[in-house]
């Protein structure tokens, strides 16, 4: 594994308009983490080096909040989007979380600059 890159983080952007409970947010973020791992390990080799460096450096994660339109734009950029099944608190199909692949903080600012911590 390479550790040449520094400040590699992974961002989770939570839909602040849904009013999800802390437990629901945790479950949705866990879904996002699982889907990101499957997607980027099996399908996306261009982010492999950053993924390996992030993994070796402790897997820093940052959870942000944003309105749904921001999550939709991130999804249009190709990032993994999570939609709820509707079994508990929110309607089926609700866009809950978008997760970015591990990347350098500077590169991520293009997508998440200005968003607030959850």
C-alpha positions in Angstrom: 0.0 0.0 0.0 1.1 3.5 -0.8 1.0 6.3 1.8 2.5 9.0 -0.4 -0.6 11.2 -0.4 -1.5 13.2 2.7 -4.8 14.6 4.0 -6.9 12.0 2.3 -10.4 12.0 3.7 -13.8 10.6 2.8 -16.9 12.8 2.9 -20.4 11.8 3.7 -23.0 14.4 2.8 -26.3 13.9 4.7 -29.7 15.3 3.5 -30.5 17.8 6.3 -34.0 18.4 5.0 -35.3 14.9 6.0 -35.1 15.4 9.8 -33.6 11.9 10.3 -32.9 10.7 13.9 -29.3 10.2 14.8 -29.8 6.4 14.6 -31.3 6.7 11.1 -28.4 8.9 10.0 -25.9 6.4 11.3 -27.7 3.5 9.5 -27.7 5.5 6.2 -24.1 6.4 6.6 -23.3 2.7 7.2 -25.2 1.9 4.0 -23.1 4.5 2.2 -19.9 3.1 3.5 -20.7 -0.4 2.4 -21.8 0.7 -1.0 -18.8 2.9 -1.5 -16.5 0.0 -0.6 -18.2 -2.4 -3.0 -18.3 0.2 -5.8 -14.7 1.5 -5.5 -13.0 -1.8 -4.8 -14.8 -3.7 -7.6 -15.5 -1.0 -10.2 -13.4 2.0 -9.9 -9.6 1.4 -10.2 -8.8 5.1 -10.9 -9.3 5.8 -7.2 -7.4 2.8 -6.0 -4.2 4.6 -4.9 -6.1 7.2 -2.9 -8.2 4.4 -1.4 -5.1 2.5 -0.3 -3.5 5.6 1.2 -6.7 6.5 3.0 -7.0 3.0 4.4 -3.4 3.0 5.6 -3.7 6.5 7.2 -6.7 5.6 9.4 -9.7 6.1 7.2 -10.6 9.6 8.1 -14.3 10.3 7.5 -16.1 13.7 7.7 -19.9 13.9 7.9 -21.4 17.1 6.4 -25.0 18.3 5.9 -26.6 19.9 2.9 -30.0 20.4 1.3 -31.2 17.7 -1.1 -30.4 19.7 -4.2 -26.7 19.6 -3.2 -26.9 15.8 -2.8 -28.6 15.5 -6.2 -25.7 17.5 -7.8 -23.1 15.3 -6.2 -25.0 12.2 -7.4 -24.9 13.7 -10.9 -21.1 13.9 -10.5 -21.1 10.1 -10.2 -20.7 9.7 -6.4 -22.5 6.9 -4.6 -26.0 8.0 -3.6 -28.2 6.2 -1.0 -32.0 6.2 -1.2 -34.1 4.9 1.7 -36.3 1.8 1.4 -39.0 3.5 3.4 -39.3 1.0 6.2 -39.1 3.4 9.1 -38.9 7.2 9.4 -38.9 8.6 5.9 -40.6 7.9 2.6 -39.3 5.3 0.2 -36.9 6.6 -2.3 -35.7 9.6 -0.2 -32.1 10.6 -1.0 -30.4 10.3 2.4 -26.6 10.3 1.9 -24.0 10.8 -0.8 -20.5 9.5 -0.2 -17.4 10.7 -2.0 -14.5 8.3 -2.6 -11.4 8.9 -0.4 -9.5 11.8 -1.9 -7.2 14.6 -0.9 -9.0 17.4 1.0 -7.9 20.0 -1.6 -9.6 18.0 -4.4 -12.7 17.5 -2.4 -13.2 21.2 -1.8 -14.5 21.4 -5.3 -17.5 19.3 -4.3 -18.0 20.0 -0.6 -16.4 23.4 0.0 -18.8 25.6 2.1 -20.8 22.7 3.5 -21.2 22.5 7.3 -20.3 19.7 9.6 -23.3 17.6 10.8 
